[in-house]
Amino acid sequence: MKTTLEDTLLASIRTIPDYPKPGILFRDITTLLGNARAFRRAIDELVHPYVGLKVDKIAGIEARGFILGGAIAHQLSAGFVPIRKKGKLPHETVRVAYSLEYGLDEMEMHKDAVAPGEKVILVDDLIATGGTAEGAVKLLSQMGADIVAACFVIDLPDLGGRRKLENLGVDVRTLIAFEGH
């Protein structure tokens, strides 16, 4: 019997209750990454809408966005741009502050990572409140990137992150959703 993409992904994502704090259900994709079939299906599904579209760069948000983004960049013959927490990149950077559920943080990328007008897809494993993704969109926009889309394996729709990015004019693609947080 052939399983649907949703069934495959749901079965391969581990849920850890009360992590990182009580009341949170943490959606852990490391089990998906370790499942060759699920990982391949997720990457294929994230890549599919952009095949044939000239995409210059895939920007991945630290850390799981690096894994997904690298695979997507390979499939689309695009370059890869790491977006990292501040202080982790060795060359001249541009930085932006962004909101977290519990405060503020900063992320950065190399100043020469994206040229004005380059078509970029933003990638991470999960979108929740959208603070991190919104920061990444602002960082890429500051450098003149044309943000084609933002892609995530998981959406937590109750937390409103997808809506936040769509309000910025970004097309958002997710593969599965978990209600609640």
ZADO-1210 file (C-alpha; in nm, 4 decimals, padded with zeros to 6 digits):
<atoms>
<atom x="00.0000" y="00.0000" z="00.0000" code="MET" pos="1"/>
<atom x="00.1354" y="00.3415" z="-00.0946" code="LYS" pos="2"/>
<atom x="00.1425" y="00.5952" z="00.1886" code="THR" pos="3"/>
<atom x="00.0737" y="00.9615" z="00.1361" code="THR" pos="4"/>
<atom x="00.3443" y="01.2213" z="00.1844" code="LEU" pos="5"/>
<atom x="00.1639" y="01.3462" z="00.4942" code="GLU" pos="6"/>
<atom x="00.1502" y="00.9953" z="00.6435" code="ASP" pos="7"/>
<atom x="00.5198" y="00.9405" z="00.5728" code="THR" pos="8"/>
<atom x="00.6236" y="01.2716" z="00.7280" code="LEU" pos="9"/>
<atom x="00.3951" y="01.2456" z="01.0308" code="LEU" pos="10"/>
<atom x="00.5234" y="00.8958" z="01.1030" code="ALA" pos="11"/>
<atom x="00.8852" y="01.0108" z="01.0823" code="SER" pos="12"/>
<atom x="00.8699" y="01.3173" z="01.3099" code="ILE" pos="13"/>
<atom x="00.9212" y="01.2605" z="01.6808" code="ARG" pos="14"/>
<atom x="00.7229" y="01.4691" z="01.9290" code="THR" pos="15"/>
<atom x="00.8954" y="01.5467" z="02.2587" code="ILE" pos="16"/>
<atom x="00.6631" y="01.6813" z="02.5299" code="PRO" pos="17"/>
<atom x="00.7708" y="01.9617" z="02.7626" code="ASP" pos="18"/>
<atom x="01.0811" y="02.0586" z="02.5641" code="TYR" pos="19"/>
<atom x="01.2406" y="02.3114" z="02.5848" code="PRO" pos="20"/>
<atom x="00.9946" y="02.4084" z="02.8579" code="LYS" pos="21"/>
<atom x="00.6751" y="02.2704" z="03.0132" code="PRO" pos="22"/>
<atom x="00.3696" y="02.2807" z="02.7886" code="GLY" pos="23"/>
<atom x="00.5647" y="02.2761" z="02.4592" code="ILE" pos="24"/>
<atom x="00.5383" y="01.9833" z="02.2186" code="LEU" pos="25"/>
<atom x="00.8737" y="01.9917" z="02.0365" code="PHE" pos="26"/>
<atom x="00.8546" y="01.8583" z="01.6783" code="ARG" pos="27"/>
<atom x="01.1900" y="01.6890" z="01.6197" code="ASP" pos="28"/>
<atom x="01.2808" y="01.6340" z="01.2546" code="ILE" pos="29"/>
<atom x="01.6087" y="01.4546" z="01.3287" code="THR" pos="30"/>
<atom x="01.4135" y="01.1293" z="01.2998" code="THR" pos="31"/>
<atom x="01.2861" y="01.2407" z="00.9566" code="LEU" pos="32"/>
<atom x="01.6433" y="01.3247" z="00.8515" code="LEU" pos="33"/>
<atom x="01.7539" y="00.9754" z="00.9549" code="GLY" pos="34"/>
<atom x="01.4791" y="00.8082" z="00.7502" code="ASN" pos="35"/>
<atom x="01.6076" y="00.7984" z="00.3911" code="ALA" pos="36"/>
<atom x="01.2623" y="00.7606" z="00.2351" code="ARG" pos="37"/>
<atom x="01.0998" y="01.0379" z="00.4394" code="ALA" pos="38"/>
<atom x="01.3953" y="01.2734" z="00.3890" code="PHE" pos="39"/>
<atom x="01.3933" y="01.2149" z="00.0126" code="ARG" pos="40"/>
<atom x="01.0169" y="01.2680" z="-00.0114" code="ARG" pos="41"/>
<atom x="01.0344" y="01.5909" z="00.1906" code="ALA" pos="42"/>
<atom x="01.3171" y="01.7336" z="-00.0226" code="ILE" pos="43"/>
<atom x="01.1489" y="01.6295" z="-00.3487" code="ASP" pos="44"/>
<atom x="00.8238" y="01.7954" z="-00.2385" code="GLU" pos="45"/>
<atom x="00.9984" y="02.1179" z="-00.1333" code="LEU" pos="46"/>
<atom x="01.1922" y="02.1313" z="-00.4627" code="VAL" pos="47"/>
<atom x="00.9090" y="02.0407" z="-00.7015" code="HIS" pos="48"/>
<atom x="00.7353" y="02.3822" z="-00.7349" code="PRO" pos="49"/>
<atom x="01.0632" y="02.5521" z="-00.8250" code="TYR" pos="50"/>
<atom x="01.2016" y="02.3124" z="-01.0857" code="VAL" pos="51"/>
<atom x="01.2561" y="02.5084" z="-01.4051" code="GLY" pos="52"/>
<atom x="01.2483" y="02.8419" z="-01.2226" code="LEU" pos="53"/>
<atom x="01.5832" y="03.0193" z="-01.2179" code="LYS" pos="54"/>
<atom x="01.6673" y="03.0305" z="-00.8481" code="VAL" pos="55"/>
<atom x="02.0082" y="03.1754" z="-00.7637" code="ASP" pos="56"/>
<atom x="02.0389" y="03.0922" z="-00.3948" code="LYS" pos="57"/>
<atom x="01.8825" y="02.8901" z="-00.1175" code="ILE" pos="58"/>
<atom x="01.9139" y="03.0596" z="00.2221" code="ALA" pos="59"/>
<atom x="01.9004" y="02.8185" z="00.5153" code="GLY" pos="60"/>
<atom x="01.8368" y="02.9243" z="00.8739" code="ILE" pos="61"/>
<atom x="02.0670" y="02.7695" z="01.1340" code="GLU" pos="62"/>
<atom x="02.0723" y="02.4751" z="01.1984" code="ALA" pos="63"/>
<atom x="01.8216" y="02.2371" z="01.0418" code="ARG" pos="64"/>
<atom x="01.7639" y="02.4840" z="00.7589" code="GLY" pos="65"/>
<atom x="02.1253" y="02.4128" z="00.6601" code="PHE" pos="66"/>
<atom x="02.0519" y="02.0431" z="00.6095" code="ILE" pos="67"/>
<atom x="01.7298" y="02.0956" z="00.4161" code="LEU" pos="68"/>
<atom x="01.8597" y="02.3991" z="00.2290" code="GLY" pos="69"/>
<atom x="02.1786" y="02.2251" z="00.1173" code="GLY" pos="70"/>
<atom x="01.9796" y="01.9382" z="-00.0309" code="ALA" pos="71"/>
<atom x="01.7361" y="02.1775" z="-00.2014" code="ILE" pos="72"/>
<atom x="02.0216" y="02.3913" z="-00.3381" code="ALA" pos="73"/>
<atom x="02.1815" y="02.0806" z="-00.4852" code="HIS" pos="74"/>
<atom x="01.8580" y="01.9721" z="-00.6537" code="GLN" pos="75"/>
<atom x="01.7948" y="02.3205" z="-00.7994" code="LEU" pos="76"/>
<atom x="02.1607" y="02.3809" z="-00.8970" code="SER" pos="77"/>
<atom x="02.1588" y="02.6912" z="-00.6788" code="ALA" pos="78"/>
<atom x="02.4109" y="02.8348" z="-00.4353" code="GLY" pos="79"/>
<atom x="02.3613" y="02.8081" z="-00.0605" code="PHE" pos="80"/>
<atom x="02.3620" y="03.0945" z="00.1928" code="VAL" pos="81"/>
<atom x="02.3868" y="03.0163" z="00.5656" code="PRO" pos="82"/>
<atom x="02.1944" y="03.2507" z="00.7943" code="ILE" pos="83"/>
<atom x="02.3487" y="03.2161" z="01.1385" code="ARG" pos="84"/>
<atom x="02.3272" y="03.3444" z="01.4914" code="LYS" pos="85"/>
<atom x="02.5525" y="03.6451" z="01.5425" code="LYS" pos="86"/>
<atom x="02.9228" y="03.5891" z="01.5851" code="GLY" pos="87"/>
<atom x="02.9409" y="03.2604" z="01.3927" code="LYS" pos="88"/>
<atom x="03.0526" y="03.3812" z="01.0487" code="LEU" pos="89"/>
<atom x="03.4195" y="03.4649" z="00.9808" code="PRO" pos="90"/>
<atom x="03.3871" y="03.7372" z="00.7158" code="HIS" pos="91"/>
<atom x="03.2168" y="04.0782" z="00.7014" code="GLU" pos="92"/>
<atom x="02.8480" y="04.0382" z="00.7828" code="THR" pos="93"/>
<atom x="02.5134" y="04.2149" z="00.7807" code="VAL" pos="94"/>
<atom x="02.2946" y="04.1632" z="01.0862" code="ARG" pos="95"/>
<atom x="01.9323" y="04.1998" z="01.1910" code="VAL" pos="96"/>
<atom x="01.7565" y="04.1684" z="01.5267" code="ALA" pos="97"/>
<atom x="01.4524" y="03.9437" z="01.5419" code="TYR" pos="98"/>
<atom x="01.1884" y="03.8475" z="01.7949" code="SER" pos="99"/>
<atom x="01.1773" y="03.5173" z="01.9724" code="LEU" pos="100"/>
<atom x="00.8994" y="03.3829" z="02.1887" code="GLU" pos="101"/>
<atom x="01.1092" y="03.4806" z="02.4913" code="TYR" pos="102"/>
<atom x="01.2996" y="03.7930" z="02.3767" code="GLY" pos="103"/>
<atom x="01.5280" y="03.9233" z="02.1040" code="LEU" pos="104"/>
<atom x="01.8270" y="03.7781" z="01.9232" code="ASP" pos="105"/>
<atom x="02.0326" y="03.8640" z="01.6170" code="GLU" pos="106"/>
<atom x="02.1177" y="03.6742" z="01.3001" code="MET" pos="107"/>
<atom x="02.3610" y="03.7491" z="01.0241" code="GLU" pos="108"/>
<atom x="02.4931" y="03.6451" z="00.6871" code="MET" pos="109"/>
<atom x="02.8007" y="03.7356" z="00.4909" code="HIS" pos="110"/>
<atom x="02.7701" y="04.0761" z="00.3286" code="LYS" pos="111"/>
<atom x="02.8623" y="03.9311" z="-00.0114" code="ASP" pos="112"/>
<atom x="02.6348" y="03.6226" z="00.0110" code="ALA" pos="113"/>
<atom x="02.3488" y="03.7665" z="-00.1968" code="VAL" pos="114"/>
<atom x="02.3650" y="04.0173" z="-00.4798" code="ALA" pos="115"/>
<atom x="02.0805" y="04.2618" z="-00.5446" code="PRO" pos="116"/>
<atom x="01.8110" y="04.1033" z="-00.7612" code="GLY" pos="117"/>
<atom x="01.9146" y="03.7429" z="-00.6983" code="GLU" pos="118"/>
<atom x="01.6209" y="03.5054" z="-00.6612" code="LYS" pos="119"/>
<atom x="01.6321" y="03.3393" z="-00.3196" code="VAL" pos="120"/>
<atom x="01.4269" y="03.0721" z="-00.1443" code="ILE" pos="121"/>
<atom x="01.4375" y="03.0756" z="00.2360" code="LEU" pos="122"/>
<atom x="01.4341" y="02.7332" z="00.4077" code="VAL" pos="123"/>
<atom x="01.3937" y="02.6071" z="00.7631" code="ASP" pos="124"/>
<atom x="01.2463" y="02.2982" z="00.9244" code="ASP" pos="125"/>
<atom x="00.9541" y="02.4619" z="01.1046" code="LEU" pos="126"/>
<atom x="00.7596" y="02.7856" z="01.1197" code="ILE" pos="127"/>
<atom x="00.5973" y="02.8720" z="01.4520" code="ALA" pos="128"/>
<atom x="00.5643" y="03.2387" z="01.5538" code="THR" pos="129"/>
<atom x="00.7599" y="03.3442" z="01.2449" code="GLY" pos="130"/>
<atom x="01.0052" y="03.5687" z="01.4303" code="GLY" pos="131"/>
<atom x="01.3171" y="03.3948" z="01.3024" code="THR" pos="132"/>
<atom x="01.1860" y="03.3634" z="00.9458" code="ALA" pos="133"/>
<atom x="01.0712" y="03.7268" z="00.9477" code="GLU" pos="134"/>
<atom x="01.4208" y="03.8316" z="01.0573" code="GLY" pos="135"/>
<atom x="01.5744" y="03.6264" z="00.7763" code="ALA" pos="136"/>
<atom x="01.3362" y="03.7822" z="00.5211" code="VAL" pos="137"/>
<atom x="01.4339" y="04.1303" z="00.6425" code="LYS" pos="138"/>
<atom x="01.8026" y="04.0419" z="00.6235" code="LEU" pos="139"/>
<atom x="01.7728" y="03.9095" z="00.2678" code="LEU" pos="140"/>
<atom x="01.5591" y="04.2073" z="00.1632" code="SER" pos="141"/>
<atom x="01.8152" y="04.4467" z="00.3120" code="GLN" pos="142"/>
<atom x="02.0683" y="04.2968" z="00.0691" code="MET" pos="143"/>
<atom x="01.8318" y="04.3374" z="-00.2274" code="GLY" pos="144"/>
<atom x="01.7333" y="03.9732" z="-00.2704" code="ALA" pos="145"/>
<atom x="01.4174" y="03.8812" z="-00.4583" code="ASP" pos="146"/>
<atom x="01.2575" y="03.6346" z="-00.2153" code="ILE" pos="147"/>
<atom x="01.0769" y="03.3765" z="-00.4278" code="VAL" pos="148"/>
<atom x="00.9355" y="03.1797" z="-00.1333" code="ALA" pos="149"/>
<atom x="00.9901" y="03.0526" z="00.2178" code="ALA" pos="150"/>
<atom x="00.9673" y="02.6742" z="00.2623" code="CYS" pos="151"/>
<atom x="00.9240" y="02.4677" z="00.5763" code="PHE" pos="152"/>
<atom x="00.8536" y="02.1033" z="00.6489" code="VAL" pos="153"/>
<atom x="00.6279" y="02.1866" z="00.9456" code="ILE" pos="154"/>
<atom x="00.3795" y="02.4657" z="01.0121" code="ASP" pos="155"/>
<atom x="00.2366" y="02.5359" z="01.3566" code="LEU" pos="156"/>
<atom x="-00.0559" y="02.7443" z="01.2248" code="PRO" pos="157"/>
<atom x="-00.1957" y="02.8370" z="01.5663" code="ASP" pos="158"/>
<atom x="00.1163" y="03.0476" z="01.6291" code="LEU" pos="159"/>
<atom x="00.0676" y="03.2665" z="01.3190" code="GLY" pos="160"/>
<atom x="00.4131" y="03.2597" z="01.1601" code="GLY" pos="161"/>
<atom x="00.2925" y="03.1732" z="00.8117" code="ARG" pos="162"/>
<atom x="00.0503" y="03.4655" z="00.8180" code="ARG" pos="163"/>
<atom x="00.3299" y="03.6978" z="00.9329" code="LYS" pos="164"/>
<atom x="00.5435" y="03.6072" z="00.6289" code="LEU" pos="165"/>
<atom x="00.2502" y="03.6246" z="00.3888" code="GLU" pos="166"/>
<atom x="00.1775" y="03.9759" z="00.5195" code="ASN" pos="167"/>
<atom x="00.5333" y="04.0639" z="00.4116" code="LEU" pos="168"/>
<atom x="00.4455" y="03.9453" z="00.0601" code="GLY" pos="169"/>
<atom x="00.6348" y="03.6159" z="00.0853" code="VAL" pos="170"/>
<atom x="00.4883" y="03.3000" z="-00.0682" code="ASP" pos="171"/>
<atom x="00.4994" y="03.0299" z="00.2018" code="VAL" pos="172"/>
<atom x="00.5127" y="02.6570" z="00.1360" code="ARG" pos="173"/>
<atom x="00.4797" y="02.3957" z="00.4120" code="THR" pos="174"/>
<atom x="00.4386" y="02.0194" z="00.3892" code="LEU" pos="175"/>
<atom x="00.2485" y="01.9339" z="00.7082" code="ILE" pos="176"/>
<atom x="00.0871" y="02.1126" z="00.9983" code="ALA" pos="177"/>
<atom x="00.0493" y="02.0348" z="01.3657" code="PHE" pos="178"/>
<atom x="-00.2312" y="02.2040" z="01.5549" code="GLU" pos="179"/>
<atom x="-00.1385" y="02.3653" z="01.8848" code="GLY" pos="180"/>
<atom x="00.2233" y="02.4441" z="01.9655" code="HIS" pos="181"/>
</atoms>
